[in-house]
Amino acid sequence: MPLFRLSEAHLFPPPHLATPEGLLALGGDLSVPRLLLAYTMGIFPWFSPGDPLLWWSPDLRCVLELDELRISRSLRKVLRRAPFEIRWNQAFDQVLSACSKVPRTGQQGTWITDEMRSAYLELHRQGYAHSVECWQQGTLVGGLYGLSLGRFFFGESMFSLVPEASKVALVSLVSRMREEGGELLDCQMPTPHLESMGARSIPRDLFLKRLVAGGLSPSTRPSKGAFSFCEH
């Protein structure tokens, strides 16, 4: 399959033209209009320091259906103890920084480059990107961040400094989405951590149909998330 090079115009090739690994295009920029267009088309940026800006749309998309969230017995015990204070959008920059620094099994370095960091901070300032945070005795110990567009949340990354903190953040997010009419949590790429909590992979075509049916369209600027945690 060809690899497309983006121009200055805010346009993407159709996602089904991606390589078997999901790589669709390179180049362009990380401006808010381009990023919003990408997410509505099932496309996301992912690249390492020193690489060109790469855009992906994998044929199998990892998602979490809200009613399929799986909570283990040990996690239920943690939730009953309520060791964390859950906050929303109080430390977005800190969450972003922690996600870029906390080591992950099987991964070296980070894809949260300075360019990516600046772009998602701007998305946050404009009300599209949000953080769910776990605090313990006044210290941020876990959380996640992503984009909330319409009834969808596009998860980007999560971290834990103490056991189960990121899982508690994810449970809190799903609970809020259920309460307020959310439809689907996009996890992008599968990991054992996410799959243990009920995430599964679906065909790209089905994922794109879900976005369209849920009101996201490349032809219009997407609305900001419908969840109350989106208020700063």
Buried (B, 14 or more C-beta within 10 A) or exposed (E): EEBBEBEEEBEBBEBEBBBEEBBBBBBBBBEBEBBBBBBBBBBBBBBEEEEEBBBBBBBBBBBBBBEEBEBEEEBEEBBEEEBBEBBBBBBBEEBBBBBBEBEEEEEEEBBBBEBBBEBBBBBBEEBBBBBBBBBBEEEBBBBBBBBBBBBBBBBBBBBBBBBBBBBBBBBBBBBBBEEBEBBBBBBBBBBEBBBEBBBBBBEBEEBBEBBEEBBBEBEEEBEBBBBEBBEE
